[in-house]
Amino acid sequence: MSRISFIGNVPHRNAISIFTYMFTGIIEQLGIVSAIHREGTNVHFTIDAAFTHELKIDQSVAHNGCCLTVVDIHGSTYTVTAIHETLQKTNLGSWNVGTKVNLERCMLMNGRLDGHIVQGHVDTTGVCMRIEDQDGSWKFTFQYSTEQVTVEKGSITVNGTSLTVVDSKPNEFSVCIIPYTYDHTNFHAIALGEMVNLEFDIIGKYVAKLLGK
């Protein structure tokens, strides 16, 4: 994949760009794990998705918020490979045939940023502690064990979905899910005690690092 950055107003291919592999957290569609093949410490996941015919080898796709590279395409399915570290630090290790996966392709540079800046790098996993039916929406509460922080009304990515934080607490936060998001992402499949992928807001992470937290 070509990496194009800008120096001034001039495109420059050798400069490092923060926009390489950028996502927005707006889920395009749900994919279904159709096959799992283990090879050494790597695991190859084959995904059945409606947009497979638009993909190409070496393209980056976020799977539950985890950026993976397309290595094979066959009919309506494509295959990605997860290494041992990815399996240990995300919820990919818990996938089975039939698992529903949130999918998003990289953002087009001339597209709208409808969610927030998402890198596709999972920071940690969280556990679903509560699900509250609020008569028209659902409130999910997650706990995590790392030092990252959330802020009230700030952004958080849960299984690749860009969401707004409510009830921010140390190592815990909640998000409210509208019916459209509930139906068109794998939130409708999340159960109590289930592990989810979390990516914290990149701007917040830089601020926290500058403040020494």
Summary of the structure (lengths in Angstrom):
residues: 213
radius of gyration: 17.3
end to end distance: 34.9
largest distance: 52.3
contacts: 636
relative contact order: 0.17
helix: 15%
strand: 43%
